[in-house]
């Protein structure tokens, strides 16, 4: 059972917030010049993120919809996502989709991946398969074999497990 915990929060003053159509919010470098017409639809985050990668060239940004992010950064960014736990995501793990889940029983997960649907599946798998802290190592081992996953922070009780294809720090 998922519990309401609010959306993850990006901790960065270097972005300006721009409201877009179709429920999207764009957090982009303050110095970025936005195209006059940004046409984003209900496609998965990775497709709309790719449009922005092309449109914004060298600018860092985070595209948010429904508490999920598409990140493209050149400097580390901090995401607050679970009961006082933050994660510093480094550029080598982007561009990527960032999905989080917070569940009853003191469980939470942050997943970085290539596609929104893959990240959602990993979050659902975590909810179903991790009952306590002893389940985290097996879960991480199983997920590592998914080539679409770039990084994970999994929490059960007071235990935090991480795995990533680049640098990812738990703060």
N, C-alpha and C positions, 0 to 999 in steps of 0.2 A: 504494500500500500504506500503510495507516494504521499508525502506530507507537504503542505505549502510552506515553502521556505523563501520565497522570492527568487528573483533571477540572480544569476551571478553578477558581480559588480567589477568592472574594469577600473583599476586604480591608476589613472593617468590624467594629469592635467594638460598633457600635450595635444589633446584632441578637442576639436569642436564638434558639437552634436548637430546633425542635420536630419530632420524628419523627412522621410520619403513615403511614397504611396505604397499600398499593399502591406501595411504593417511593419515596414522596415525602418530602422534607425541607422544612420551612418555616423560613425565616430571617425573623424579624419584629421590628419595633421592640420594645425591652425594655418599653416602656410600653403596648403593645397588649394589649387584652383579647380573648382568643380565644373564639369561639362554643363552646358546650359540644359541639356535634356538627358536625364538618367532614366532609362526605361527598364525597370525591374519588375518581374512578374512573380507569380506564385511558385516558380521553379525552386528546386532544392538550393540551399545556400551556396553550395560549391559552384553551381552554374552562374548565379548572380554575382558571386564573388569573383569569378573569372572575368565577367564583364567589367567589373570595377578595377581589376588588376590591369586590364588593357587601358581603361579610361583614365585611371589615376597615375599611371606610369610608376614613378619613384616614390610616391606618397605612401606612408603607413596608414592603415585603416582597419576598422572593425565594423563589419556589417552585422547588425543584430536583428533577429526576428524571434519572437516567442521565447526569449531567454537563451537562445542559441546564437553563436557567433561564427562568422567567417573572419579569420585573422590573416592579415598580411603585414608583417612588421620587420623593421630593420634594427630595432632596439628592443631589449626585453620589456615585457609588460606583465603586470601583476593582476591576477584574477582572484577576488575573494569569493569563495563559493560554499564553504561549509563551516559552520560553528567556529569561527575564529581561525580557520585554516585558509591560507592563501597559497597560490601557486605562481611562481615566476616562470613564464614561458619565454623561451629564447627563439630568435629568428629562424634558426635551422629547422624548427618544427612548423614553420609556416611557408607558404599559405596552407591553411588547414581550417577545418570546421571544429568548433569547440562546443561540446554538449555536456551538461551536468545533470546529475540526478541526486536528490536528497530523499531518503526513505526513513520510515519508522524504524526504531531500534538502533538509532545512532549510526546509520550507514549513509555514505555518500560517495559519489564518483565524478571525476572529471575525465572526459575522453577527448583526445585530439585525433582527428582522422581525415582521410581524403574526401569522404562522402558523408552527408548528413544521415542517410539511412543506415549506413554501417555503424556510425556512432550511436544512433538510437538503439540498434540491436544489441550492442555491447552494454548499454545502460540497462536495457530490459534483462539481459542475461545476468548482469550483476545482481539486480533485484531478486531474480529467481534462484540464483545458485549460491550467493554468499549469505550465509546465515549468521556467521560469527567471524572473528578475526582469524581463526584457523583455516578458513576457506580462501583467504586472500592469495596465498602463494600459488595454489592450483589455478585459481581464476586468472591471475596474471600470466602464468605459464601458457594456459590455453589461448589467451587473447594475443599473446606475442606472435603466434603463428598466423594471425590475420594480417596480410600485407597492407590492408587499408587503414590500419591503426598506427598512429605515429607516437602516441604517448597516453599514459593512464596514471591517475592518482586515485587509489581506492582506499576507503576508510571504513572500518568496522570497529565500533567501540573506540578504544584508545590506540588502535593499530593502524598505521598508514603504510600502504604498499605502493611503490611506484615502478614504472618501467617506461622507457622512451627511446626513440631512435635518435635522440639529440639531447640537449641539455634542458632539464626541467627541474626546478627547485621547489621544494615544499617549505614554506615559511611559517 
